[in-house]
Amino acid sequence: MGLVSVFGNNVDTYYERLLAGESGVKSIDRFDASEFPTRFGAHISGFDSDGYIMAKNDPRLDDCQRYCIVAGKKALEDAGLGGVQLSKINKEHAGVLVGSGMGGTTVLSDGLVTLMKTGYKKISSFLAPYSMPNMGPASLAIDGFTRPTYAIAAACVTSNYCFYATANHIREGVADLMIAGGVDAGFNPITFAGLMACNALSKRNDDPQTASQPWNQSRDGFVMGEGSGVLVMESLEHAMKRDAPIIAEYLGGATNSDAYNVTDPRPDSFGITSCIQSSLLNAGVSLEEVNYINAHATSTKAGDIAEIRALKNVFKNREGIKINATKSMIGHAPTIKAIETGWLHPTINQFNLDPEVEFDTVANHKQPHEINVAISNSFGFGGHNSIVAFSAFKP
């Protein structure tokens, strides 16, 4: 497992700060946002790619590629495949599937500014390739991974889509091992303005750290985040053969479409409900086995309730089930660490819970919880839904 986050690039430190209930949300310092109705986000400061990206290449890249490359290489290190250890596997049977909801938007944004100011002749020759979502996985695969290497773009569902597709590639024998996950880095004026234009973002500029309020009656929109989270996924046979440090087992998942609206979920929650049911069927898991849900819960009026209604549709007996919302702390960008540690991070900013929420939301303080089966929910613009299920590995 590897990551680049607002809490740094170390997985253990990242989860410790989540358990402590820290917020990574702060005022924007990347560009002048003083005239914007939203002036905060969970953006990364002090990022350093030293040791992971060649110094001559780094300035050409968008943060979308930088974050992907560093998270991917850290995941390989965590899997016992860093540096020369990578020669232990047959890279011709390995691939990379790291998606991005937006791709290299800062490279594109800078290029547009250059075009308007000085004309096309001054535009970087790297603008076209490094604005594409697939350049992150391509940059990782260049070390010799020749099996499927591509990016999926499905808004906020992208990472789950990648885990689901990767598992299917491995189960079908297309690859033995793949780097899988997601990356986004959209802190620039154009991307930010676009999200404000569709009225998606919270406007709590007076207290940004309490802006993301999943399931609260006073929630007013999501908080933009950035970073990359990546897993090394491989067949059990391949992992056992190389004595891999297995941290969790992927059980199954599902994807579907609301077929309803560009930005809003179906009011009847049908798409989400059926996606949860399909994911459990694919995973071979009963309702009674699920006792932890890492919710999508972005702090939007329609989205939070649509998810809760779907969960209530599926899980009639809610005793023993805990749900939490990572985005209350790090914005819109840890299920595995919860399985590994036995601790659930809190959902912070729980002040006035919506009466429809009839689950234990791990409000404001961490809780110990022995996880049997965990599911991770993701839903995105365009009506995309995906659920994936994990459990502790039991030899």
C-alpha positions in Angstrom: 0.0 0.0 0.0 1.3 3.5 -0.9 0.0 7.0 -0.7 0.6 10.7 -1.1 -1.8 12.7 1.1 -2.3 15.9 2.9 -1.0 14.1 6.0 2.2 13.0 4.2 3.4 10.0 2.3 3.8 7.4 5.1 0.8 5.1 5.5 1.2 4.6 9.2 1.5 8.3 10.0 -1.4 9.0 7.7 -3.7 6.6 9.6 -2.5 7.8 13.0 -3.5 11.3 12.1 -6.9 10.1 10.9 -7.4 8.2 14.2 -6.5 11.4 16.1 -9.3 13.1 14.2 -7.1 15.7 12.6 -8.4 17.8 9.7 -6.2 18.4 6.7 -8.4 21.3 5.4 -6.8 24.7 5.2 -6.9 28.0 3.3 -5.7 27.8 -0.3 -2.2 29.0 -0.9 -1.6 27.6 -4.4 -3.2 30.6 -6.1 -5.2 33.7 -5.3 -8.6 32.5 -4.2 -9.5 35.7 -2.4 -12.4 36.5 -4.8 -13.8 32.9 -4.8 -16.8 32.0 -2.7 -14.8 28.9 -1.4 -11.3 29.6 -0.4 -10.1 26.4 1.3 -9.4 22.7 0.6 -7.4 19.7 1.6 -4.3 20.4 -0.6 -0.8 19.0 -0.1 2.0 21.2 1.0 5.7 20.5 0.9 5.5 17.5 -1.4 8.9 16.0 -2.3 9.5 13.4 -5.0 13.2 13.0 -4.2 14.3 9.4 -4.6 11.3 8.5 -6.7 11.4 10.7 -9.8 14.5 11.8 -11.7 15.3 15.5 -11.0 15.3 16.4 -14.7 11.9 14.9 -15.3 10.1 16.2 -12.2 9.5 19.8 -13.4 7.8 18.6 -16.6 5.2 16.6 -14.8 1.8 17.5 -13.5 1.2 16.8 -9.8 -1.2 14.1 -11.1 1.8 12.1 -12.4 4.1 13.0 -9.5 1.6 11.8 -6.9 0.9 8.6 -8.8 4.5 7.7 -9.4 5.5 8.2 -5.7 2.5 6.4 -4.3 3.0 3.5 -6.8 6.7 3.1 -5.9 5.9 3.3 -2.2 3.3 0.6 -2.6 5.9 -1.6 -4.3 8.3 -1.0 -1.4 5.6 -1.9 1.1 4.9 -5.1 -0.8 8.6 -6.1 -0.6 9.2 -5.1 -4.2 11.2 -1.9 -3.9 14.3 -1.2 -5.9 16.3 -4.4 -6.9 13.6 -6.5 -5.2 11.4 -5.9 -8.2 13.5 -8.4 -10.1 11.9 -11.1 -8.0 8.8 -11.0 -10.1 8.1 -11.5 -13.8 7.3 -7.9 -14.8 6.0 -9.2 -18.1 3.0 -10.6 -16.1 2.4 -7.3 -14.2 0.4 -4.2 -15.1 -0.8 -0.9 -13.7 -4.3 0.5 -13.4 -4.3 3.8 -11.6 -7.2 6.1 -12.6 -7.9 9.8 -12.3 -11.1 11.6 -12.3 -9.6 14.7 -13.9 -6.1 14.0 -15.1 -3.4 16.6 -15.4 -5.5 19.7 -15.0 -2.7 22.1 -13.8 -0.5 21.4 -16.8 -3.6 22.1 -19.0 -4.6 25.2 -17.0 -1.0 26.6 -17.3 -1.1 25.9 -21.0 -4.3 27.8 -21.5 -2.8 30.8 -19.7 0.3 30.7 -21.9 -1.9 30.4 -25.0 -3.9 33.5 -24.1 -0.9 35.5 -23.1 1.8 34.6 -25.7 0.4 32.3 -28.3 0.7 28.6 -29.1 4.5 28.7 -29.9 5.3 29.1 -26.2 3.2 26.1 -25.1 5.2 23.2 -23.6 5.6 20.1 -25.7 4.6 18.1 -22.6 1.2 19.7 -22.3 -0.6 17.1 -24.4 0.8 13.9 -22.8 0.9 15.2 -19.2 -2.7 16.4 -19.2 -3.9 12.9 -20.0 -5.1 10.6 -17.1 -3.2 7.6 -18.4 0.3 9.1 -18.0 0.6 8.3 -14.3 0.2 4.5 -14.8 2.3 4.7 -18.0 5.1 6.3 -16.0 5.0 3.4 -13.5 4.8 0.7 -16.2 7.8 2.0 -18.0 10.0 0.0 -15.6 9.0 -3.1 -17.5 5.3 -3.9 -16.7 3.8 -5.1 -19.9 0.4 -6.4 -18.9 -2.7 -4.1 -19.0 -1.7 -0.5 -18.2 -4.3 2.2 -18.4 -6.4 4.7 -16.5 -10.1 4.7 -15.7 -11.8 8.1 -15.4 -15.1 7.9 -13.5 -15.2 10.9 -11.2 -15.2 10.1 -7.5 -15.6 6.4 -8.2 -12.4 6.0 -10.1 -10.3 4.1 -7.5 -13.0 1.6 -6.8 -13.5 1.0 -10.5 -9.7 0.3 -10.7 -9.7 -2.1 -7.8 -12.7 -4.0 -9.4 -11.2 -4.1 -12.9 -7.8 -5.1 -11.6 -9.2 -8.0 -9.6 -11.0 -9.2 -12.7 -7.8 -9.0 -14.8 -6.0 -11.1 -12.1 -8.9 -13.6 -11.8 -9.0 -14.1 -15.5 -5.2 -14.8 -15.6 -4.4 -11.7 -17.6 -1.9 -10.6 -15.0 -0.3 -12.0 -11.8 0.2 -8.7 -10.1 -1.0 -5.1 -10.7 -0.6 -1.7 -9.1 -4.1 -0.3 -8.7 -5.7 2.8 -7.3 -6.4 6.4 -8.0 -4.9 9.9 -8.2 -6.1 13.5 -8.5 -4.5 16.9 -8.2 -6.8 19.6 -9.3 -5.9 22.6 -7.1 -5.8 25.3 -9.8 -8.2 28.2 -10.6 -10.0 26.5 -13.5 -10.8 23.2 -11.8 -11.8 25.0 -8.6 -14.0 27.5 -10.4 -15.7 24.7 -12.3 -16.7 23.0 -9.0 -17.9 26.3 -7.6 -20.0 26.9 -10.7 -22.0 23.8 -10.1 -22.4 24.7 -6.5 -20.7 21.6 -5.2 -18.3 23.0 -2.6 -18.9 24.1 1.0 -18.6 27.8 1.6 -17.6 27.8 5.3 -14.6 30.1 4.9 -14.8 31.2 8.5 -14.0 27.8 9.8 -12.6 25.5 7.1 -11.7 22.6 9.4 -15.4 22.1 10.2 -16.6 22.6 6.6 -17.0 18.9 5.7 -19.9 17.7 7.9 -21.0 14.3 6.6 -24.6 13.5 7.6 -25.1 16.7 9.6 -28.3 18.6 9.0 -26.1 21.7 8.4 -23.9 20.2 5.7 -23.5 22.5 2.7 -21.2 20.8 0.2 -18.0 18.9 -0.1 -14.4 19.9 0.4 -11.9 19.4 -2.4 -8.9 17.2 -1.7 -6.0 15.7 -3.6 -3.5 12.9 -3.5 -3.0 9.3 -4.5 -3.8 6.0 -2.9 -2.5 2.7 -4.4 -2.5 -1.0 -3.6 -0.4 -3.8 -5.0 -3.0 -6.5 -5.9 -1.9 -10.0 -6.8 -3.2 -13.5 -7.0 -3.0 -15.5 -3.8 -0.8 -18.1 -5.5 1.6 -15.4 -6.6 1.7 -13.7 -3.2 2.3 -17.0 -1.4 5.0 -18.0 -3.8 7.0 -14.9 -3.1 6.2 -14.8 0.6 4.4 -11.4 0.3 3.3 -9.4 3.3 -0.4 -9.8 2.8 -2.4 -7.1 4.5 -6.0 -7.8 3.3 -8.0 -10.0 1.0 -10.1 -8.5 -1.8 -13.4 -10.4 -1.8 -15.3 -8.8 -4.7 -17.2 -5.8 -5.9 -19.6 -4.2 -8.3 -20.2 -1.2 -10.5 -23.3 0.2 -12.0 -25.0 3.4 -13.2 -27.9 5.5 -11.8 -28.9 6.5 -15.3 -30.5 9.6 -13.8 -28.6 12.9 -13.5 -25.2 14.3 -14.2 -24.6 15.5 -10.6 -27.4 14.2 -8.4 -28.1 10.6 -7.2 -31.4 9.0 -7.7 -33.8 10.0 -4.9 -35.0 6.4 -4.5 -31.3 5.2 -4.1 -32.0 2.4 -6.5 -28.6 2.5 -8.2 -26.7 2.5 -4.9 -28.9 -0.2 -3.3 -28.5 -2.6 -6.3 -24.8 -1.9 -6.4 -24.3 -2.9 -2.8 -26.4 -6.0 -3.3 -24.4 -7.0 -6.4 -21.1 -6.4 -4.7 -22.0 -8.7 -1.8 -23.1 -11.3 -4.3 -19.9 -11.0 -6.3 -17.9 -11.3 -3.0 -19.8 -14.3 -1.8 -20.6 -12.4 1.4 -23.8 -12.4 3.4 -25.4 -9.3 5.0 -24.6 -10.6 8.4 -20.9 -10.8 7.7 -20.5 -7.0 7.0 -19.8 -5.0 10.1 -17.9 -2.0 8.7 -18.7 0.5 5.9 -16.3 3.2 4.8 -18.9 5.6 3.4 -18.7 7.9 0.4 -20.3 10.6 2.6 -19.1 13.8 1.0 -21.2 16.3 3.1 -23.7 17.1 0.3 -27.4 17.4 0.9 -28.6 14.9 -1.7 -25.6 12.5 -1.7 -25.3 11.7 2.0 -29.0 10.9 2.4 -29.1 8.8 -0.8 -26.3 6.7 0.5 -27.9 6.3 4.0 -31.2 5.3 2.4 -29.5 2.7 0.3 -27.7 1.2 3.3 -31.0 1.1 5.2 -32.6 -0.7 2.2 -29.9 -3.4 2.3 -29.0 -3.7 6.0 -32.3 -4.1 7.8 -30.6 -5.2 10.9 -28.0 -2.5 11.7 -26.8 -3.8 15.0 -23.0 -4.1 15.1 -22.4 -2.2 11.9 -20.2 0.9 12.1 -19.8 3.5 9.3 -17.4 6.4 9.0 -16.5 9.2 6.6 -12.8 9.8 5.8 -13.7 12.9 3.8 -14.6 14.8 7.0 -10.9 15.1 7.6 -9.1 15.0 4.2 -11.6 16.1 1.7 -12.9 14.5 -1.4 -9.7 12.0 -2.1 -8.3 3.7 4.7 -10.4 0.8 4.7 -7.4 -1.5 4.6 -5.7 0.1 7.6 -8.9 -0.3 9.6 -8.9 -4.0 8.9 -5.2 -4.2 9.7 -5.2 -2.2 13.0 -8.6 -3.0 14.4 -9.3 0.8 14.9 -11.8 2.9 13.1 -11.0 6.6 12.6 -13.7 9.0 13.7 -16.1 11.0 11.5 -15.3 14.4 12.8 -17.6 17.5 12.8 -20.6 15.4 13.9 -22.7 18.1 15.6 -26.4 17.6 14.6 -26.9 14.3 12.9 -29.6 14.0 10.3 -32.5 12.0 11.8 -32.4 9.5 8.9 -29.0 8.3 9.9 -29.6 5.2 12.1 -26.0 3.9 12.1 -23.1 4.3 14.5 -21.0 6.9 12.6 -18.0 6.7 14.9 -18.7 10.3 15.8 -15.7 12.5 16.7 -13.6 9.8 18.5 -11.9 6.7 17.2 -13.3 3.3 18.2 -11.8 -0.2 18.4 -13.6 -2.6 16.1 -12.7 -6.1 15.0 -13.7 -6.1 11.3 -15.1 -9.1 9.7 -16.0 -7.8 6.3 -15.6 -4.2 5.2 -17.1 -2.5 2.2 -16.0 0.8 0.7 -18.6 2.9 -1.1 -17.9 5.3 -3.9 -20.3 7.3 -6.0 -19.6 10.0 -8.6 -20.8 12.6 -11.0 -22.4 10.9 -14.0 -24.3 8.5 -11.8 -21.4 6.1 -11.4 -21.5 3.7 -8.4 -19.0 1.2 -7.1 -18.7 -0.9 -4.0 -15.7 -3.1 -3.1 -15.4 -5.6 -0.2 -12.3 -6.6 1.8 -11.5 -8.7 4.8 -8.5 -9.7 6.8 -6.5 -12.4 5.1 -7.0 -15.8 6.8 -4.4 -18.4 5.6 
